[in-house]
């Protein structure tokens, strides 16, 4: 069976709540994205708010059922609290990365002790990293505090290399900031849960990814997770597949509806929005000039995206000055009157999310990535 790229784009846009009906809640929006990238938290909150009718950043910040923790690629994400059994089981099942330098290494027993100590220390209180260091060292031993991890300013204590494993085990997430300081919490304080068995959890995660971003190849799924195609390929073995632009791609069982209805309209997506980061093939989503202008050596997320009919057609930049929001949009294609009106509406929506008064300039975005 052959499917069109237009059908794939339409399906993804609708499932991401970027076309058609908005999401009913922040948790629904985050689930639809298979996690909202929140390394830049403000951008992650905008990503979610754009998908929920009438939402603002403040609403997202106060939303129930969403937790900030480590997700795919070991990066900070907003995830649905109810989905943590799947996420923790699946991420814990990933093969380990390369071994640490010998001076940093911990035995399996030491790693398990640190993970347990983290969970215990965060069971009742949110702690800064320095406070958590004191608690982990007190519970395990002085070796956990050895400053062996090279960092930007001094060295970090040995135990900090276990933070991702503790998050994957479901014993660590992010708590509310204390001033400018990050705090950590234990997600069991919000809702107790047990991670799903690895194979079951990973299969469920794959189906969720394919629902949001499929059809896709094992290589694309592996890239999204930052793991190896060799590890994920067995999970694709019995999945149905179709042909997209001459390439074989897979979808979840029973999810074979690809209506050839195009999506129309203009959307503005912030840094690291999940739609751009998780969608492949890159050369189709970022066609022509967009491949070099809106990507950084093939990596998505470094530039906010202008979408026209679900396809990347430019970049944009925002600058806040008090209650004013200055938006510059660099379009790589001509925008007719209808699309210009839609762009105006998108800028207004962005300003409402940020509680600002907007102005729009069409022209070159002179700043680089992450600006």
C-alpha positions in Angstrom: 0.0 0.0 0.0 1.3 3.4 -0.9 0.5 6.6 1.0 1.2 10.2 0.3 3.3 12.6 2.2 0.3 15.0 2.3 -1.7 12.3 4.1 1.1 11.8 6.7 1.4 15.6 7.3 -2.3 16.0 7.8 -2.5 13.0 10.2 0.4 14.2 12.3 -0.9 17.8 12.5 -4.3 16.7 13.6 -2.9 14.3 16.1 -0.7 17.0 17.5 -3.7 19.3 17.9 -2.1 21.7 15.5 -5.0 21.3 13.1 -8.6 20.5 13.8 -9.7 20.1 17.4 -7.6 21.5 20.3 -6.5 19.2 23.2 -8.8 19.1 26.2 -6.0 19.6 28.7 -2.3 20.1 29.1 -1.9 16.5 29.9 -3.7 15.5 26.7 -1.5 17.9 24.7 1.7 16.4 26.2 0.5 12.9 25.5 -0.3 13.8 21.9 3.3 15.0 21.5 4.8 11.9 23.2 6.3 14.3 25.6 7.0 18.1 25.3 10.6 19.0 25.2 11.3 21.3 28.2 15.0 21.9 28.3 14.0 25.5 27.7 11.0 25.4 30.0 9.3 28.5 28.6 9.3 27.1 25.1 7.9 23.8 26.3 5.1 25.6 28.1 4.3 27.5 24.9 4.3 24.2 22.9 1.7 22.8 25.2 -0.4 26.0 25.4 -0.6 26.3 21.6 -2.4 22.9 21.5 -5.0 23.7 24.2 -7.8 26.1 23.4 -7.4 29.4 25.2 -4.5 28.2 27.3 -1.7 30.4 28.6 1.8 29.6 30.0 0.3 30.2 33.5 -2.4 27.6 32.9 0.3 25.1 31.8 2.4 25.8 34.8 -0.5 25.1 37.1 -1.8 22.1 35.2 -2.5 18.9 37.0 -1.4 15.6 35.6 1.9 16.8 34.1 5.4 16.1 35.5 8.7 17.6 34.5 11.4 14.9 34.3 13.9 13.2 31.9 12.4 11.8 28.8 13.6 10.7 25.4 17.3 11.3 24.6 17.8 11.9 28.3 16.6 15.5 28.0 14.1 17.4 30.1 10.5 16.8 29.1 7.0 17.4 30.3 5.3 14.0 30.5 1.8 12.9 31.5 1.9 11.7 35.1 -0.4 8.8 34.3 2.1 7.6 31.6 5.1 7.3 34.0 4.7 3.5 34.3 5.3 3.3 30.5 8.0 5.9 30.3 10.0 4.6 33.2 9.8 1.0 32.1 10.7 1.8 28.6 13.6 4.2 29.3 15.0 1.7 31.9 15.0 -0.9 29.2 17.3 1.0 26.9 20.8 -0.4 26.5 23.5 1.5 28.5 25.7 4.0 26.8 29.6 3.8 26.7 31.3 3.2 30.0 32.4 6.2 32.1 36.1 7.0 32.6 37.5 4.6 35.2 38.0 7.4 37.9 34.2 8.0 37.8 32.9 4.5 37.7 30.5 3.0 40.3 29.8 -0.6 40.9 26.2 -1.9 40.2 25.7 -2.2 43.9 26.8 1.5 44.4 24.5 2.6 41.6 21.6 0.8 43.2 22.4 2.3 46.6 22.5 5.8 45.2 19.2 5.3 43.3 17.5 4.1 46.5 19.0 6.9 48.5 17.7 9.5 46.0 14.2 8.1 46.2 14.3 8.1 50.0 15.7 11.6 50.3 13.0 13.0 48.0 10.1 11.0 49.4 8.9 13.9 51.6 10.8 17.1 50.5 11.9 18.9 47.4 15.7 19.4 47.5 18.2 21.4 45.6 21.1 19.5 44.1 23.4 20.6 47.0 20.9 19.4 49.6 20.4 16.2 47.7 24.2 15.7 47.7 24.3 15.9 51.5 21.4 13.4 51.8 22.9 10.9 49.3 26.3 11.0 50.9 24.7 10.6 54.4 22.8 7.5 53.2 25.5 5.8 51.2 29.0 7.0 52.1 31.7 9.7 51.4 32.6 8.0 48.1 29.3 9.2 46.6 30.5 12.8 47.1 33.9 12.4 45.5 34.3 15.3 43.0 35.2 13.2 40.0 32.8 14.6 37.2 34.3 17.4 35.3 31.9 20.3 35.0 31.9 24.0 33.9 32.6 25.3 37.3 34.6 22.9 39.5 33.8 19.2 39.6 30.5 17.5 40.4 30.2 14.7 43.0 30.2 11.1 41.8 26.6 10.4 42.6 25.3 12.9 40.0 25.9 10.6 37.1 23.1 8.4 38.4 20.4 11.2 38.1 19.2 9.9 34.7 19.0 6.3 36.0 17.0 7.5 39.1 14.6 9.4 36.8 14.2 6.3 34.6 13.5 4.3 37.7 10.7 6.6 38.6 12.3 8.0 41.7 13.3 11.5 40.6 11.7 14.3 38.8 11.9 18.1 38.9 10.2 20.0 41.7 9.3 23.8 41.7 12.2 26.2 41.4 13.3 27.7 44.6 14.2 31.2 43.4 16.7 30.5 40.7 17.6 27.1 42.0 16.3 23.9 40.5 14.8 21.4 42.9 14.2 17.7 42.6 11.2 15.7 43.8 9.9 12.1 43.8 7.0 11.6 41.4 5.5 9.0 43.8 4.5 11.9 46.0 2.0 12.9 43.2 0.8 9.5 42.3 2.3 6.1 43.4 3.1 3.8 40.4 5.2 0.8 39.3 7.2 0.9 36.1 5.9 -1.5 33.5 8.1 -4.5 32.6 10.6 -3.4 30.0 9.4 -5.2 26.9 5.8 -4.3 27.5 6.6 -0.7 28.2 8.9 -0.3 25.2 6.3 -1.8 22.9 3.7 0.6 24.2 6.1 3.6 23.8 6.8 2.5 20.2 3.0 2.4 19.5 2.6 5.8 21.0 5.4 7.2 18.9 4.0 5.7 15.8 0.6 7.1 16.6 2.0 10.6 16.9 4.8 10.5 14.3 4.3 7.5 12.2 4.6 5.9 9.9 8.3 5.7 10.6 11.4 3.5 10.2 13.4 1.8 13.0 16.2 4.2 12.3 14.0 7.2 12.8 12.5 5.9 16.1 16.0 5.1 17.3 17.2 8.6 16.5 14.3 10.1 18.4 15.2 8.0 21.4 18.9 8.3 21.0 19.5 4.6 20.9 20.6 2.1 18.3 18.6 0.8 15.4 19.8 -2.7 16.4 18.0 -2.5 19.7 14.7 -1.3 18.3 14.5 -3.3 15.1 13.0 -6.5 16.8 10.1 -4.4 18.0 9.2 -3.6 14.4 9.4 -7.2 13.2 5.6 -7.9 13.2 4.3 -4.4 12.6 2.4 -3.6 9.4 4.1 -1.4 6.9 3.3 0.9 3.9 5.3 2.7 1.3 6.0 6.4 1.6 7.9 8.2 -1.2 9.5 4.9 -2.2 10.6 4.0 1.3 9.1 1.2 3.5 7.7 2.7 6.8 5.9 1.1 9.7 2.8 1.9 11.7 1.1 0.5 14.8 -1.3 -2.4 14.4 -4.8 -1.3 13.4 -3.7 2.3 12.9 -3.9 2.2 9.1 -6.1 5.2 8.4 -4.3 7.7 6.2 -7.0 10.1 4.7 -5.5 12.2 1.9 -7.1 15.4 3.3 -4.5 18.2 3.3 -4.1 20.6 6.2 -4.2 24.3 5.5 -2.9 27.2 7.5 0.0 28.9 9.2 1.4 27.9 12.6 4.3 29.2 14.7 6.1 26.6 16.8 8.7 27.5 19.5 12.2 26.1 20.0 12.3 22.3 20.3 8.6 21.8 19.6 8.0 18.1 19.4 6.4 18.2 15.9 9.7 19.3 14.3 12.0 17.2 16.5 10.1 13.9 16.2 9.0 14.1 12.6 10.8 12.4 9.7 11.9 12.3 6.9 13.7 15.5 7.5 14.1 16.3 3.8 10.3 16.2 3.4 9.4 18.2 6.4 12.2 20.7 5.8 12.2 21.0 2.0 14.6 23.1 -0.1 16.0 26.1 1.7 14.4 25.1 5.0 16.8 22.2 5.4 19.7 24.5 5.8 18.0 27.5 7.3 15.8 25.8 10.0 18.1 22.9 10.9 21.5 22.8 12.6 23.5 20.1 10.8 20.3 18.1 10.3 19.2 18.6 14.0 15.8 20.0 14.6 14.7 22.2 17.4 17.3 24.9 17.4 15.1 27.4 15.5 11.4 28.3 16.1 9.5 27.1 13.0 7.1 28.7 10.6 4.8 26.0 9.3 2.7 26.5 6.1 0.2 23.7 5.6 2.2 21.6 8.0 5.5 22.0 6.2 8.4 24.1 7.5 8.5 27.3 5.5 10.6 29.6 7.6 11.9 30.6 11.0 11.0 33.3 13.5 12.3 35.0 16.6 10.7 36.7 19.5 11.9 39.4 21.8 10.1 40.5 24.9 10.4 44.0 26.3 8.2 44.5 29.3 4.7 43.6 28.2 5.5 44.0 24.5 6.3 41.0 22.3 8.3 41.7 19.1 8.0 38.8 16.6 10.2 38.6 13.5 9.2 36.1 10.8 11.5 35.0 8.0 9.4 33.3 5.5 11.1 31.1 2.8 8.1 31.2 0.6 5.7 33.9 -0.4 2.7 34.5 1.8 -0.6 35.5 0.2 -3.2 37.6 1.9 -4.9 34.7 3.5 -1.7 33.3 4.9 -0.7 36.8 6.2 -4.0 37.0 8.1 -3.3 33.6 9.5 0.2 34.6 10.5 -1.3 37.7 12.3 -3.7 35.4 14.2 -0.8 33.2 15.2 1.2 36.1 16.5 -1.8 37.3 18.5 -2.3 33.8 19.9 1.4 33.6 20.9 1.1 37.0 22.6 -2.0 35.9 24.5 -0.2 32.8 25.8 2.6 35.1 27.0 0.3 37.9 28.2 1.9 40.5 25.9 1.0 43.0 23.3 2.4 41.9 19.9 4.1 43.5 16.9 5.0 41.6 13.8 7.9 42.2 11.4 8.5 40.2 8.2 12.2 40.0 7.4 15.4 38.2 8.1 16.0 36.7 11.5 19.5 37.9 12.2 20.1 35.9 15.4 21.5 32.4 15.5 20.1 29.2 17.1 18.9 29.3 20.7 18.9 33.2 20.6 
